[in-house]
Amino acid sequence: MAKAKTQFVCTNCGYISQRYLGRCSNCGAWGTLLEEVIPSEKTDRKNRVNLAGQMAKVERLNQVSLAEVPRVKTQLEEFNRVLGGGVVPGSMVLIGGDPGIGKSTLLLQVSGQLASNGTVLYVSGEESAAQIKLRAERLGVKDDENFLLYPETDMSQIRKAIDEYGPEFVIIDSIQTMQQPDITSVVGSVAQIRETTAELLQIAKTNGITIFIVGHVTKEGAIAGPKILEHMVDTVLYFEGDNQRSFRLLRAVKNRFGSTNELGIFEMEQEGLTEVLNPSEMFLEERLADATGSAVVVTMEGTRPVLVEVQALVTPTVFGNAQRTSSGIDRNRVTLLMAVLEKRANLLLQNQDAYVRAAGGVKLNEPAVDLAIAMAIASSYKNVGTKATDAFVGEIGLTGEIRRVPHVMERIAEAKKLGFKRVFVPKNSLKPTDKVTGILVIAAGTLDEAMSLALS
C-alpha cells in the first residue's frame, strides 16, 4: 500500500510547505504549520462541469445571455442595504464576527423571515435543535413549516439533506465545525475549511441556492482559516460591536452584487436585533451642549449620511515626547492634522498630549472628517467650545486649504433634518445652482478662516 503524501499548511495565511517549519516563510507566524494529507486526484476532467452546472465551453462576450434575477428582501432594511438591495439567489455570503456578538441571532432572525419566500435549511454544528428552538421562541421567530433544522457536521449528510428537501436558502453555523469525511485532517483545519467551502460553493452555483456561512474570527479580528475562503465567496460581512454597548455594526468588506461602503446598525435587545433607522440621533444623543473639544462631522457611510461627534482632549505633556492617541480615527491622520494646525494656525501643539476619538464606537476613515478633527483639537486647546448647532465637513490639505468632498448636498440635508443651524463646507464644493434653505451654509476656503468663524 502506497504511503499517503503529506504537506504542511499555515493556519494563518494558507502557505503550503513540503516540510515542517517552525516559522511560516510567508506571514512570519510561529507554530502555525499543521500537517495534512494531500488528497488524491481522481476526478475525470472530461466530466467536469462549471459553476453553472454545465459543461464548460468557450463563448463570445456578445453572445452571453444575461437574465437578471430579482433579489429577495428581508424585513430588516439595514441587512438588505448592506447586501446591496437584498439577497441574491445562488450567492454565497460569509459573516464573521467576535464570539457572542450576535451572528447566530442575526441569521436566525433572517432565516425566519426568508421562510416565507422558500424553504430554509438551518445547519448547526454548535447547537442542538432544541437549543435553536428555545432561542427562536425568545426572538419571536414564527413556526413555519418551511423552516428546517438540521444539527449535523458531516458534509456528505448535509449534501443528502439538500438534495432531498431542495431548500432555497441554507445557513451553515459555523464553517469551522463542518468536516469532509474523506479528509483526514482535524475539524477546523485549513484543508477541512477549504474543501467544505468549495463543495458549498459548487452546491450554491449549480442549484441556485443562497448559502450563508458563519465564520469565526482570530484574535487579530480576521476570519479564521485560509485567506482563500474570502476569495471564494460572493460577499463578506463583518458583524462588529463590543460587550459594553448594545449597538452592532454590519459592514461589507467584499460584495460582488453591491457597494462595500454600506453600514447597517442594529441594537441588541432581549427580543433580538432591532434596526436603528436614524443612527445620527444615536451618535449625538449624549453630546454636551457647551463642551470644549467637541465637533460634529457629517460622514458618508455608503449612500447614507451619518452625523458623528468627534471628541478631542489636549493637555500639556508630562513626559518628554508628546503622545498622540486615537480611537475610531487613524492615528497618522491625527498627527498630520496637528502638524498642519501648528504650522498654519499658529497653535503650539508640540508639547501637548492629544487624545482623539469618534463617539459611539464608529470608525471614521473618509477624508471629509479632517475639518471636524481639527476643530475639536483647536477647541480643546483654546478651551473654547464650538456651537452645538454647528457641523463640519471638509478635507484639509498640508497648506491649510479646505479641499472639496463629494455628496455635499446630501450632507447638508441630513444636518438640516437633525436641527443644525450652521454647516461648514469646502468653498469649492458648492455649485452656483445649489440652493439651500433652512440652514446657514458657510463656505470656507482655509483652515484659519473656518477657525475664526467657528471658535469666535
SULGIPE-V329218 format. One record per pair of residues at least 12 apart in sequence whose ideal C-beta (glycine too) atoms are under 6 Angstrom apart, sorted by the first residue. I is the first residue (numbers start at 0). J is the second residue. D is the distance in whole Angstrom. If there is no record, write none. Layout:
I,J,D  I,J,D
This chain:
3,36,5  4,37,4  5,34,5  5,36,6  6,37,6  7,19,5  7,32,4  7,34,6  8,35,6  8,189,4  9,23,4  9,31,5  9,32,5  10,31,5  10,33,6  10,189,6  11,26,5  11,28,5  11,31,5  12,25,5  12,26,4  13,189,6  13,225,3  13,226,6  13,227,6  20,32,6  35,184,4  35,190,4  36,183,5  50,204,4  52,205,4  68,88,5  70,84,5  70,85,3  70,87,6  71,85,6  71,86,4  71,116,5  72,85,4  73,109,5  73,112,5  74,112,5  77,263,4  77,274,5  78,263,6  80,261,5  81,249,5  81,251,5  81,261,5  81,263,4  83,254,6  83,256,5  83,257,2  86,209,6  87,256,5  88,207,5  88,209,6  89,203,6  89,207,4  90,209,6  90,233,4  91,200,6  91,203,5  91,210,5  91,232,4  91,233,5  92,211,5  92,234,4  93,212,5  93,214,5  93,232,4  93,235,5  94,213,6  94,236,5  95,214,4  95,216,5  95,222,4  95,237,5  96,238,3  100,238,5  100,240,6  101,247,6  101,267,6  102,213,5  102,238,5  103,172,6  104,271,6  104,272,6  105,272,6  106,170,5  106,211,6  108,138,6  108,271,6  110,170,6  111,140,4  111,141,6  113,168,5  114,143,4  114,145,4  114,146,4  117,167,3  118,145,5  118,166,4  118,167,6  119,146,5  119,168,5  120,147,5  120,166,4  120,169,5  121,148,5  121,170,5  122,149,5  122,157,6  122,171,5  123,150,5  123,172,5  124,152,4  124,176,3  125,176,6  127,150,5  128,148,5  128,150,5  131,148,6  138,271,4  139,270,6  152,176,5  152,177,6  152,178,6  154,177,6  154,179,5  154,195,6  154,198,6  155,180,6  168,209,5  169,208,6  169,210,5  170,211,5  171,212,5  172,213,4  173,213,4  174,192,6  174,212,5  174,214,5  175,187,5  175,215,5  177,195,5  178,191,5  179,194,5  179,195,6  182,194,6  189,225,5  192,224,4  193,225,6  196,228,6  196,231,6  200,231,6  233,255,5  234,254,5  235,252,5  235,253,4  236,249,6  236,251,6  237,250,5  237,252,6  244,360,6  245,266,5  245,267,5  246,266,6  247,265,4  247,267,6  248,264,6  249,263,4  250,262,6  258,301,5  260,301,4  261,301,4  262,300,4  264,278,5  278,305,5  279,305,6  279,306,4  279,417,6  282,307,5  282,359,4  283,306,6  283,308,6  286,308,5  288,387,5  289,384,5  290,384,6  291,378,5  291,379,5  291,382,5  291,384,5  292,310,6  292,311,4  292,312,6  292,375,5  292,378,5  292,379,3  293,310,5  294,309,5  294,371,4  294,374,4  294,375,4  294,385,5  294,391,6  295,308,6  295,390,5  296,309,6  296,368,5  296,371,3  296,391,6  297,390,5  297,392,5  297,410,4  297,413,6  297,414,6  298,363,6  298,365,6  298,368,6  299,406,5  304,409,5  304,410,5  304,413,4  307,357,6  307,361,6  308,358,4  309,357,6  309,371,5  309,372,6  309,375,5  310,356,5  310,358,6  311,355,5  311,375,4  311,376,5  311,379,5  312,354,4  312,379,6  313,351,5  313,353,5  313,379,4  313,380,5  314,352,5  316,350,6  316,352,5  321,350,6  321,351,6  321,352,5  322,352,5  323,353,5  324,354,5  325,355,5  326,356,4  327,356,6  327,357,3  327,361,6  327,362,5  327,363,6  328,355,6  328,357,6  328,363,5  333,355,5  336,372,5  336,373,5  339,395,6  340,373,6  343,399,3  343,446,6  344,446,6  344,447,6  346,380,6  366,394,4  367,392,5  367,394,6  367,404,4  369,394,5  369,395,4  370,391,4  370,393,4  371,391,4  373,395,6  374,391,5  374,453,6  377,450,6  383,454,5  385,453,6  388,419,5  388,420,4  389,421,5  390,414,4  390,419,5  390,422,5  391,423,5  392,410,5  392,424,5  393,425,5  395,446,6  399,445,5  399,446,5  400,445,6  401,425,5  401,443,5  402,425,6  403,425,5  403,427,5  403,428,4  407,424,6  407,428,4  411,435,6  415,437,5  415,438,4  421,439,5  421,441,6  422,440,6  423,441,5  423,443,6  423,449,5  424,442,6  426,442,4  426,444,4  429,442,6
